Each structure stands twice: as C-alpha cells, then as structure tokens.
Amino acid sequence: MRLSQSVTYALQAVLRLAEMREQQPVSCNHLAADGNMPERFLLQILRDLSKQRILQSTRGGGGGFMLARSPSEISLLQVMEAIDGPITSGLPSRINFPGETDRQVRTALEGITEGVRARLEEIKLTDLLEPLAEKRLR
C-alpha cells in the first residue's frame, strides 16, 4: 500500500500532536517546521482533518490545532480517509471480464479492500507511538 504525500503529512502531524500531549493548540507553523513540511500545504491538510473532527482548530494569536479526541480513539483509517477519501476496491467500473470471472474478480477485490479497511481501523495513533519493545505481536 502506498500513501499519498498528503496522507503522509497528515499522519506526521497527528502523530506529532499525539506525542506532544498538548492541552493548548499548536500552530501550523510549528508543526510544519518540526516535520519539515510545506506550511501552506500542511494548513489545508490540517483544515481537512478539522472538518472530519480528527483535529480541533482555534483561531487567533494563541490559536492552532490539537487532537479532537484521545489518540486511542483515532484510527489510521480515519486519518487516511479524511485526506484521500474512502478506500475502495481498485477496478474501474467500465472494465468487464468475460462471464462469471468479472463478478469473481470484483468480489475478491472487495473482500481484500474490506480486510484492509478493517485492519487500518484497528490501528490507533497510540499503537503507532508505542515503543517497539512494548508492541504486541500481531
């Protein structure tokens, strides 16, 4: 699975906010500088995450962004889909295989997609922040 640059920046920002455990908003400027990300591009990503209620934004001089929920309640799937939209199976609708093969291919891809979505939903931000030695074997 390949993540888009936008999802990579989103994940980097939310993980940084989760690590900081700040009770105060963190500016986009600070997050961009800390993660070596382009600030204008990151700002749009942070706004998208706010629209999906992953982040909470505050305006003004002391404003910025913070997690809207606990890191244990935010999944990798939620972050990915907030930026790139729903993860769906990958065949274009105009492609058709002959006979029963078309249904079988589409059913197989849908099953794989649902399995990937379920696994990504299980992975919470806290799982990504645990020290390697403490991680459960999966």
Summary of the structure (lengths in Angstrom):
residues: 138
radius of gyration: 17.9
end to end distance: 18.1
largest distance: 62.9
contacts: 366
relative contact order: 0.15
helix: 58%
strand: 8%
